[in-house]
Amino acid sequence: DWSVTGVQTCALPISLVAALGDADMDVREAAAAVLPKMSKVAVPVMITALKGDNKNLLVMAMKILGATGADAKEAIPELKRHLGEFKGFAEPAADALAGIGAASIPALTAVAAEAEAPARALAVNALFRIGAPAVPTFVDMLGSKHVDVQRHVAALLGNMQVFDKSVVIGLGFATKDKDYQVRLQALQSLQRMGTNAKLAEPYIVVLLTDIDPQVRLTAFHTLQSLGVDPRPGLK
């Protein structure tokens, strides 16, 4: 049980960081629970830990930064580095960036554009977890130069429960993509949006005559989910 007053404030985070490596699990968990509540003094110490080579401390620091939330935004550059390098700490780094929230969007977007495929996937998942603030970025990423990112984003957009016009139109354009998986994932996202995706009807009707039978079938059911009769399109 720690109290934070006066001159103790400067020394206490360092003691708590040391406690993260304690042999007693209860001590480690207690330290990890306290540090996110001390963001102003704890975050700089956690950033220093991110630059070290203590693997256990690195992972614990990332968890604490994610739990700290927006107050840990100063750690974003180091977390982005770990995610982009994909050398063993990418997943907890992505989790931490998602926990920090909207301030992480530019860093995650950069990783999704520049890093290798596994890191890109983690970045897209982190953006999805951030939710509504990341939706405009997600819509832009439907046009990514990486087809794996396009597929991933097209699949997730329908689960974000954001029915903005830009989302519907963006997915509508994605149904015209040359990649079969992008077209199919975009269709399935629109199907999940139901009547909220009515603006996409013109894009979907065209797919009733797509070269791929699965896309044609999905287009048929998607129109039904929009409350649109697909029979005129079939004619």
C-alpha positions in Angstrom: 0.0 0.0 0.0 1.7 3.2 -1.2 0.9 6.9 -0.7 2.2 9.5 -3.1 3.1 12.7 -1.3 5.8 15.4 -1.4 9.3 14.3 -2.2 8.4 10.6 -2.4 6.7 11.3 -5.7 10.0 11.3 -7.6 11.5 8.1 -6.1 8.4 6.0 -5.9 8.0 5.2 -9.6 11.5 3.9 -9.7 10.8 1.6 -6.7 7.6 0.4 -8.3 9.4 -0.4 -11.6 11.9 -2.4 -9.6 8.9 -4.2 -8.0 7.7 -5.2 -11.4 10.6 -7.7 -11.4 10.0 -9.0 -7.9 9.9 -12.7 -7.3 6.5 -12.4 -5.6 3.7 -12.3 -8.2 1.4 -10.3 -5.8 4.1 -7.6 -5.5 4.4 -7.5 -9.3 0.7 -7.2 -9.8 0.4 -4.5 -7.1 3.1 -2.4 -8.7 1.5 -2.8 -12.2 -1.9 -1.7 -10.7 -0.5 1.4 -9.1 1.7 2.8 -11.9 -1.1 3.7 -14.4 -2.6 6.0 -11.7 0.7 7.9 -11.5 1.0 8.8 -15.2 2.9 12.1 -14.8 5.8 10.5 -13.0 5.5 6.9 -14.2 5.3 7.4 -18.0 8.8 8.7 -18.3 10.1 5.7 -16.3 8.1 3.4 -18.5 9.6 5.0 -21.7 13.1 4.4 -20.3 12.1 0.8 -19.8 11.1 0.5 -23.4 14.6 1.4 -24.4 16.2 -1.3 -22.3 16.7 -5.0 -22.9 14.9 -6.5 -19.9 12.3 -8.5 -21.8 10.0 -9.0 -18.8 10.1 -5.3 -17.9 9.5 -4.3 -21.5 6.3 -6.3 -21.7 5.1 -5.1 -18.3 5.9 -1.5 -19.3 3.8 -1.8 -22.5 0.9 -3.2 -20.5 1.1 -0.3 -18.0 1.3 2.3 -20.8 -1.8 0.8 -22.5 -3.7 0.9 -19.2 -2.6 4.5 -18.6 -4.4 5.6 -21.7 -4.2 9.0 -23.3 -1.8 10.2 -20.6 0.9 7.9 -22.0 1.0 9.5 -25.5 4.6 10.5 -25.0 5.5 6.8 -25.3 4.0 6.5 -28.8 7.3 6.8 -30.7 9.0 4.0 -28.8 5.9 1.8 -29.0 5.7 2.5 -32.8 9.3 1.4 -33.1 8.7 -1.9 -31.3 5.7 -2.6 -33.4 7.3 -1.7 -36.7 10.5 -3.7 -36.0 8.4 -6.8 -35.2 11.2 -8.4 -33.0 9.2 -10.1 -30.3 7.4 -7.2 -28.7 5.1 -6.1 -31.5 1.9 -7.5 -30.1 2.1 -5.9 -26.7 3.2 -2.7 -28.4 0.1 -2.7 -30.6 -2.0 -3.4 -27.5 -0.5 -0.4 -25.7 -1.0 1.9 -28.7 -4.7 0.8 -28.9 -5.0 1.5 -25.2 -3.5 5.0 -25.5 -6.3 5.7 -28.1 -6.8 8.4 -30.7 -3.3 9.9 -30.3 -1.8 6.7 -31.6 -3.7 6.8 -35.0 -0.9 8.5 -37.0 1.7 6.1 -35.7 -0.5 3.0 -36.4 -1.4 4.4 -39.9 2.3 4.7 -40.7 3.1 1.2 -39.6 0.2 -0.1 -41.7 1.7 1.7 -44.7 5.4 1.0 -44.2 6.1 -2.1 -42.1 6.0 -5.8 -43.0 2.8 -7.7 -43.3 2.6 -9.1 -39.7 3.1 -5.7 -38.2 0.6 -4.2 -40.6 -2.0 -6.7 -39.4 -1.4 -5.8 -35.8 -1.6 -2.0 -36.6 -5.0 -2.5 -38.4 -6.3 -4.5 -35.4 -5.2 -1.8 -33.0 -6.9 0.9 -35.1 -10.1 -1.2 -35.0 -9.9 -1.3 -31.2 -9.6 2.5 -31.0 -13.0 2.6 -32.7 -14.9 5.6 -34.0 -11.9 8.1 -34.0 -10.1 5.7 -36.4 -13.0 5.4 -38.9 -11.8 8.1 -41.3 -8.4 6.5 -41.4 -10.0 3.1 -42.0 -11.9 4.5 -45.0 -8.7 6.0 -46.5 -6.9 2.6 -45.9 -9.4 0.9 -48.3 -7.1 2.4 -50.9 -3.9 1.1 -49.4 -1.1 0.0 -51.6 -1.0 -3.3 -49.7 -3.8 -5.7 -50.6 -3.6 -7.4 -47.3 -4.5 -4.1 -45.6 -7.3 -3.5 -48.0 -8.8 -6.9 -47.3 -8.4 -6.6 -43.5 -9.9 -3.1 -43.4 -12.8 -4.1 -45.7 -13.6 -7.0 -43.4 -13.5 -5.0 -40.2 -15.4 -1.8 -41.2 -18.7 -3.5 -41.0 -18.1 -4.4 -37.4 -17.3 -0.9 -36.3 -21.0 0.1 -35.9 -20.4 3.4 -37.6 -22.9 4.1 -40.4 -21.5 7.3 -41.7 -22.0 8.0 -45.4 -18.3 8.0 -46.0 -18.1 4.4 -44.7 -20.9 3.2 -46.9 -19.5 4.9 -50.0 -16.0 3.7 -49.3 -17.1 0.1 -49.0 -19.2 0.6 -52.2 -16.1 1.6 -54.1 -14.2 -1.3 -52.5 -16.7 -3.7 -54.1 -15.2 -2.6 -57.5 -11.7 -3.6 -56.5 -9.8 -5.9 -58.8 -9.0 -8.2 -55.9 -11.6 -10.8 -55.3 -11.2 -10.9 -51.5 -11.5 -7.1 -51.2 -14.7 -7.2 -53.1 -16.1 -10.0 -51.0 -15.1 -8.6 -47.7 -16.5 -5.2 -48.6 -19.8 -6.9 -49.6 -19.9 -8.8 -46.3 -19.3 -5.6 -44.3 -22.2 -3.9 -46.1 -24.4 -6.9 -45.5 -23.7 -6.6 -41.7 -24.6 -2.9 -41.8 -28.1 -3.9 -43.2 -30.5 -1.0 -44.1 -27.9 1.5 -42.9 -25.9 0.7 -46.1 -28.7 1.5 -48.5 -26.6 4.1 -50.3 -24.4 1.3 -51.6 -27.2 -0.3 -53.6 -25.9 0.8 -57.0 -22.5 -0.7 -56.3 -24.0 -4.0 -55.1 -26.5 -4.5 -58.0 -23.6 -4.5 -60.5 -22.0 -7.5 -58.6 -25.0 -9.7 -59.4 -23.1 -10.4 -62.7 -19.6 -10.5 -61.1 -17.3 -13.1 -62.6 -17.1 -14.9 -59.3 -20.1 -17.0 -58.2 -19.5 -16.4 -54.4 -19.5 -12.6 -55.0 -22.7 -12.9 -57.0 -24.4 -14.9 -54.3 -23.2 -12.5 -51.6 -24.4 -9.5 -53.6 -27.8 -11.1 -53.8 -28.1 -11.6 -50.0 -26.6 -8.2 -49.3 -29.3 -6.5 -51.4 -31.9 -8.4 -49.3 -30.2 -7.3 -46.1 -30.5 -3.7 -47.4 -34.3 -4.2 -47.9 -33.8 -4.2 -51.7 -35.5 -6.7 -54.1 -32.6 -8.2 -56.1 -34.8 -9.6 -58.9 -34.8 -6.5 -61.2 -31.0 -6.6 -61.0 -30.9 -10.3 -61.9 -33.1 -9.5 -65.0 
